[in-house]
Every structure is written in C-alpha cells, then in structure tokens.
C-alpha cells in the first residue's frame, strides 16, 4: 500500500478566493466536478496537484460547462448575501457551495518523496499563511477504487478527512475493508 503525503482543506468562500488569487483559474476541469491545478510550488520545487473534490453524487449543474464551473461559483458567491450558506445561480438551477465542493486536497503530483510536514509548510505559504484542516498520508489507490466501485456515490472528501484523523462532523466515509 503506497501512502501519499496530503493536505486537506474544508472548502469555504475564503479558500476559493485564495485559490483564485494565488493560483488563478484551474488548469483542468472535469464533468464530475473536480477542478485541478498543477503547480511547481511544493517543497524543493516539487510539482503539486491542487484538487477541489465535489460531494458524493455530484452532477454538473445543467447549463454549466465544467471549464466554467470555478468562475460560475466565484461569481455566485460574490453575489450571495451569505456566501457560505446561500444558494446562487449555477446554470439553470441554484446551488450552495457545499453542493459543489467539499474539500481541497493538495499532494505531490509525481509521487515524489515529500514529507507531510514539508508539504504542510509549502501549501500554508502558498495560501497566505492558511494552514490545512488536516495533513498526513493517505491511500489514494484505495479511495479511487471505492469511488469507482460506487460510481461516484462516495465522498472522497469525508474519506480523506477520516484517513487523516479529522472526520467531517456527522459523517462517515464508510470505506469498506478488504475487497471494497
């Protein structure tokens, strides 16, 4: 079992503003909701993958192109009276931030020998002193297998927090043991 150094942030409006300010628009976007940046801003210049994870059962809002999702959410949050809780226009429907993304995960893109403490220091610096909510090592292969086996009906964000000893309040990732 290969474990990967990982930092996880619970998503909130301020975090998205920091991502936009510090990293700009995502490099890649997926219909399943992921937004991805690849940056050479890790320890020793290591390439890091910064990935926003959607909640279980996420579906792209009708009328929103995956490559526009980050901007749609930023605009919606800017117009909301309570960005953390209010729904905002997203294509042909309304969404709340929690309906779009749960966590930001940051990890070495090339599986390099990065220690969790060094990764934590690097991402904290990139995000203007904001430390992650959890950090350590996770089993990406296992999480990916469970997500695929459940056809997206699985919270990767909750599972990451649970593996890192910081379960999301009132949730359980329910990662099955053994064969999945």
N, C-alpha and C positions, 0 to 999 in steps of 0.2 A: 504494500500500500504506500503510494507516494503522497506525502503531505506537502502542501504548498503554503508558503507564508502569505498571509492575507490580512487586510484591514477592512472593516465593515463600518459604514455609517448608516444610521437610520435616516431616511430621506425626509427633509423638511424644506420649506421655501428658501431659507437662508443658504442651505447647502447647494441648491440648484443655482442660486445667484453666484456663489463662489465658483462653481464649476464653469459657468458661463464666463465669468471674469478671468479666471486663471487658465482655463483650457480652451475656451471658445466653443464653437459648435462641435458636436460629436463627429468623429471620423467615419463611423459606420452606424447604421440603424437597421433594426430588424422588425419584420411584421409581428413578431412575438413580443415586441415592446422594448427589447434591450437597446440601450444607447451605449456606444463604445468609443473610448479614446485610447490611443496608443501613444505614449509619451516617453521620451528618454529622460525622465526626471526622478528615477529611482536611485537607490544607494549606488555610488560609483558609476552613475550614468546608466544604470540598468533600465531597460525598457519596461514600463509598467502598463498594464491594462487596467483602465478605469471603466467599470461596467455598472450601469443602472439596471437593477433587476425588477421586473414587474411582479405583481402578486400572482398567486395561483389563479388559473382560469382566465388570465388576461386576454382580452380581444382588442385589437386596434379599433379606436373609435371610427365609425363609418364617416367617410369623407376626409380622413386624415392620412396623408402619406407618411409611412414610417420615418422618412428622412426629414419630415417637418414636425414630428411629434415634440421634440425638445423645445422648439420655438413656440409651438402652439401652447404648451404647458407654461412656459415662461410668460407669454402674453396673458394667458388666463389668470395666472397667479398675480400678475401686476394689476389686473382689473378687479380682483376679488377683495371684498371688504375684510374677510378673514382668510388669507391665503392657505392657512393650514387646514381649514375645515370646510370652506365654502366650495360648492361646485362651480365650475366655469365652463364656457363653451369649448367643446373639443369636437370639431367637425359637426355632425348633425345630432349630437347629444351633449349632455352635461356630464362632467367627470370631476371627482375630487382628486387631489394629489395622491391619496392613498390608493385610489383605483388605478393609478398609472404606474407608480414605482414604490417599492418598499425600502430597498437598500441600495447603497453604492458600495460595490466591492472593488478593492484595489489589490492587485497581485502581480508578481513578475510575469511578463508575457512569454518569456523564453525559458521558464522553469530554471532560472539561474539560482546560484547558491546565495539567496538573500535571507537574512535572519529577520524574524518578525520585529525585533526592536529597531533594527536599521530601517525597515520598511515603514514602521510607525513614525519614526523621526522624519523621514523623507516626505511622506504624504501630509503630515502635520505642517511641515514647512510650506509645501505647495498650496495648502488650503489656509494660508494666512494664520497659522497657529491653532487651527481647529483640530483637536485630536480625534481619532476614530472612537466609535462606541465600543468596538471590540477588535481584538487583534490576536493572532496566533497562527496556527497551522490547520488547514482543512483538507479533506479528501475530496478533491474536485471530481475525480472519476466516479466515485460512489454517488455524489449528488447528481451528476449528469445522468447516470444510469437510472436513478429513481425518477428524475424529471421526465426522461424519455419514456420509461415504463408506465408512468401515469399520464402520459400525453399532455403534459403541462398542468395537470391538476395537482400541483405540488408547489409549495412556497420555498423557493431556493433561499430567499432572504431569511425566513424563520429558521431554516435548516442551518444556514451559515452561522447565525447568532447562537443557535443551540450548540453547534460543534465548538464554538469559541467560548462557551460557558456563559453566554448572555442572552438567554431566550427572550423572545419578544413577549411582552406582557399578555397573558391569557392565551398564548398559542403554543402549539407543539408541532414541530415539523414532521413528526411521525415517520422518521426514516427507518424502514424495516431493516432488521438484521439479516444477515445471510444472503439468500438469493434475490431479495428485492421484491 
